[in-house]
Amino acid sequence: MAVYTEVSDEELSAFLDTYDIGTVLSYKGIAEGVENTNYFLHTTKGSYILTLYEKRVREDDLPFFLGLMQHLALKGLNCPLPVNNRRGEPLGRVAGRPAVIITFLEGIAVRRPTAQHCGALGAALAKLHLAGRDFSMQRPNALSLEAWAPLFAQAEAQADTVSTGLAERTRRELALLEESWPRGLPTGIIHADLFTDNVFFIGSEVSGLIDFYFACTDAFAYDVAICLNAWCFEIDASFNLTKGRAMLAGYQSVRRLEPQEVEALPVLCRGSAMRFMLTRLVDWLNVPPGALVKPKDPLEYDRKLNFHRHVKHAREYGLDA
């Protein structure tokens, strides 16, 4: 979440007149994250999030995202629900952007997750995968293998200004991933961006999952790899085996990984680290002037890639036999 587009009082009032959510008592921008503009709304009828869609989110994809949230909620997964306006539609426009109001979830995002948090997250991820199996819509992963070389092309000329040798490291890694990327793995709806700021907890229990705007149809194990990268490394880029073991055990308590998924996990971890390194690198080099957003460090994922290059088996992530 972030703020790229400022919404004036007059624009907000006109937009909210099309909804039945009460009178606004306060609103403020949410600076965390990197993708869309978000405001917290507090009204006489409750609390909501106003999201304006920016950058990589295509307007044509919005029915998929909004429909998925509705589907998952009906399946019992705790996630935000889009609020329909007076015309019975979830999507509107404000400040020249497509926009939606979604319900507010209770809980907090943990910045330093424990192994217990990681175990609960693993189970929640598997429940999401199972809940999405009968969702009728599909969306290709626009930020998978085929997108990485074009992304790198946007940043290659300046990559070494971020870290010496980054361009050559990335070229070598992309060539390896092109050659070894696994095919034919169990596939369905994945979140594809389940970082710690997109999971809410009350105590050590997951209270909700948010920010489904990268959700797509892809390999379940790729989603697991994204979460291993996002949740199980420490600040010094060391992998926390205890957290990895807890996350994978939590996942497998709900859905067992198949043998081909286990075999592919090291390559999937490398690929997911490459995906986030590249999008962060492009963002790092192209922050819009005046945006209330702090770009995330691409070198965090360059360091994680260095760890994954030495992994030979999923056991090294904590997967029990």
C-alpha positions, -999 to 999 in steps of 0.1 A, spaced: 0 0 0 11 36 -7 0 70 -17 7 81 -53 -25 100 -61 -37 128 -38 -75 129 -33 -90 163 -25 -118 167 1 -142 176 -27 -133 145 -48 -136 122 -19 -170 137 -9 -184 133 -44 -171 97 -46 -185 87 -12 -219 102 -21 -223 72 -44 -220 48 -14 -241 41 17 -213 39 42 -221 69 64 -204 103 68 -167 105 68 -152 114 102 -116 111 91 -93 98 63 -56 96 59 -31 81 34 -14 48 41 23 51 32 33 14 34 38 -7 2 46 1 -34 17 -6 -57 -16 13 -52 -28 44 -35 -46 36 -2 -65 57 23 -79 47 56 -115 59 60 -134 62 93 -171 69 89 -202 69 110 -209 33 99 -174 19 104 -139 17 90 -129 10 54 -100 12 30 -102 33 -2 -79 19 -29 -70 37 -61 -54 14 -87 -20 25 -101 10 13 -121 10 -25 -127 -27 -31 -120 -46 -33 -152 -82 -22 -150 -93 -52 -170 -80 -74 -142 -101 -58 -115 -132 -80 -119 -109 -110 -113 -94 -95 -81 -127 -83 -67 -145 -115 -76 -118 -136 -60 -121 -118 -27 -158 -123 -27 -153 -160 -35 -127 -166 -8 -149 -149 18 -178 -171 9 -154 -201 14 -147 -190 49 -113 -173 43 -111 -140 62 -102 -113 36 -115 -79 27 -148 -76 9 -155 -50 -18 -183 -26 -9 -209 -21 -36 -220 14 -44 -256 25 -47 -257 11 -83 -248 -23 -69 -212 -22 -84 -179 -25 -65 -158 -4 -88 -159 34 -93 -135 62 -102 -120 90 -82 -92 114 -90 -90 99 -125 -83 64 -112 -104 32 -109 -112 29 -72 -129 5 -47 -139 7 -11 -132 -25 9 -140 -36 44 -114 -31 72 -100 -62 89 -91 -63 125 -56 -74 135 -20 -63 131 8 -71 106 39 -84 124 72 -70 113 93 -97 130 73 -129 127 81 -158 150 81 -195 141 45 -197 154 34 -169 131 51 -187 102 33 -219 110 -1 -201 111 7 -184 78 16 -217 61 -17 -232 71 -36 -200 59 -18 -202 26 -28 -238 20 -64 -229 30 -63 -201 4 -51 -226 -23 -79 -251 -15 -106 -224 -13 -97 -211 -47 -99 -244 -65 -134 -238 -78 -131 -201 -85 -144 -198 -121 -120 -171 -134 -84 -174 -143 -56 -149 -147 -21 -156 -160 8 -146 -138 20 -114 -155 52 -113 -134 64 -148 -139 94 -161 -159 84 -145 -192 83 -110 -176 117 -111 -159 139 -104 -189 118 -74 -200 118 -61 -164 156 -64 -163 159 -46 -196 143 -15 -179 170 -15 -152 200 -32 -167 219 0 -177 217 14 -141 219 -19 -121 255 -15 -112 248 19 -97 228 1 -71 254 -27 -65 286 -34 -83 282 -65 -104 244 -67 -101 239 -66 -138 261 -96 -145 248 -116 -116 212 -110 -128 221 -120 -164 236 -153 -152 206 -160 -129 180 -153 -156 198 -177 -180 197 -205 -154 161 -199 -146 151 -200 -183 168 -233 -186 156 -250 -154 121 -235 -146 97 -263 -137 66 -271 -157 35 -291 -150 33 -285 -113 -1 -285 -94 -17 -252 -103 -46 -229 -91 -52 -196 -76 -22 -181 -57 -19 -149 -38 16 -142 -52 24 -113 -28 18 -127 7 44 -106 25 42 -99 63 23 -66 57 -5 -85 38 -13 -109 67 -30 -97 99 -28 -115 133 -46 -114 166 -21 -129 189 -4 -158 170 -35 -166 149 -41 -153 114 -71 -129 114 -71 -120 77 -53 -119 44 -53 -87 23 -40 -72 -9 -50 -97 -36 -39 -75 -65 -12 -98 -77 -33 -130 -74 -32 -152 -104 -33 -187 -117 1 -204 -112 19 -232 -93 9 -236 -57 45 -243 -48 56 -210 -63 34 -193 -37 51 -213 -10 85 -202 -23 74 -165 -22 64 -170 15 96 -187 24 115 -157 10 92 -131 26 89 -147 61 119 -169 69 149 -147 64 165 -126 91 177 -90 86 213 -103 80 199 -124 50 204 -157 69 177 -182 64 159 -192 97 155 -229 94 131 -230 124 107 -206 107 110 -225 74 102 -258 91 72 -242 109 58 -227 77 61 -258 57 47 -280 84 17 -255 87 12 -257 50 14 -295 49 -10 -298 78 -37 -286 53 -24 -295 19 5 -320 12 31 -309 -13 35 -335 -41 69 -350 -49 74 -329 -80 67 -297 -59 92 -307 -33 119 -313 -60 111 -280 -77 112 -259 -45 148 -247 -46 144 -234 -82 110 -218 -73 127 -200 -44 153 -186 -67 127 -175 -92 105 -158 -67 136 -140 -53 144 -129 -88 109 -116 -94 109 -94 -63 145 -82 -68 136 -71 -103 104 -53 -95 121 -36 -66 150 -26 -87 128 -10 -113 109 8 -86 141 19 -69 153 36 -100 119 51 -109 102 66 -79 76 91 -91 83 127 -79 64 136 -48 51 101 -41 45 94 -4 63 60 -7 96 46 3 109 21 -23 119 -13 -10 156 -23 -12 162 -47 -42 195 -58 -26 176 -76 1 165 -101 -26 199 -102 -43 212 -114 -9 185 -140 -7 193 -152 -42 228 -158 -31 215 -182 -4 193 -201 -28 221 -207 -52 236 -231 -27 204 -250 -19 202 -285 -34 171 -299 -17 139 -287 0 151 -302 33 174 -272 35 143 -250 39 130 -272 67 108 -297 48 105 -328 69 106 -362 51 
